[in-house]
Amino acid sequence: MAKAATLDAGALARVVTPPKASTTPRAPAQAAPKVETVPVQIRVPAEVAKSIRVGAAMRDQSISDYVAMCVQDWQARNES
């Protein structure tokens, strides 16, 4: 068994820690500058739409970024 400790004012003092909300915020991460975007609407079969969503999710990208990457890759492969 542990030995009994004497209680004095120091042992009974309450430790005050500031809540996390009152601490100074960290600097936000510097994001890459976004290029102005223009909406484009296309119609594709349901299977293609699903594969686009799955591909974007697997690469942790937005659907817009994923489709832009696919188009750029296609253009690079098909330049003559």
C-alpha positions in Angstrom: 0.0 0.0 0.0 1.1 3.5 -0.7 2.1 5.7 2.3 -0.1 8.5 3.3 1.0 11.9 2.2 0.6 15.0 4.4 -1.9 17.5 3.1 -0.7 21.1 3.1 -1.7 24.2 1.1 0.5 23.3 -1.8 -1.0 19.8 -2.2 -4.5 21.2 -2.1 -3.9 24.1 -4.5 -6.0 23.8 -7.6 -4.1 23.7 -10.9 -5.7 26.0 -13.4 -5.1 25.2 -17.1 -6.6 27.6 -19.7 -9.2 26.0 -22.0 -8.1 25.3 -25.5 -10.5 27.9 -26.9 -8.7 30.7 -25.1 -5.2 29.9 -26.4 -3.9 31.8 -29.3 -4.7 30.2 -32.7 -2.0 28.8 -34.9 -1.3 30.3 -38.2 -3.4 28.8 -41.0 -1.6 26.5 -43.4 -0.6 28.3 -46.6 -2.8 26.9 -49.3 -1.9 27.1 -53.0 -3.5 30.0 -54.7 -6.7 29.0 -56.4 -7.3 29.7 -60.0 -10.6 31.3 -60.9 -13.0 28.5 -61.8 -15.9 28.5 -64.2 -18.7 26.0 -63.8 -19.0 23.3 -66.5 -22.0 20.9 -66.6 -21.7 17.6 -68.4 -24.0 14.5 -68.6 -22.4 11.1 -68.3 -23.7 7.7 -67.6 -24.2 6.8 -63.9 -21.3 4.2 -64.0 -18.9 6.9 -65.3 -20.1 9.4 -62.7 -19.6 6.8 -59.9 -16.1 6.0 -61.2 -15.2 9.7 -61.2 -16.4 10.1 -57.6 -14.5 7.0 -56.5 -11.3 8.0 -58.3 -11.5 11.5 -56.7 -12.1 10.0 -53.2 -9.2 7.5 -53.6 -6.8 10.4 -54.4 -8.3 12.7 -51.7 -9.2 15.3 -54.3 -12.3 17.3 -55.2 -14.2 16.0 -58.2 -13.2 19.2 -60.1 -9.5 18.7 -59.4 -9.7 15.1 -60.4 -11.6 15.7 -63.7 -9.1 18.6 -64.5 -6.2 16.2 -63.9 -7.8 13.5 -66.1 -8.4 16.0 -68.9 -4.8 17.3 -68.7 -3.5 13.8 -68.8 -5.6 12.9 -71.8 -4.5 16.1 -73.6 -0.8 15.2 -72.9 -1.2 11.7 -74.3 -3.1 12.8 -77.4 -1.0 15.8 -78.5 0.2 15.3 -82.1 
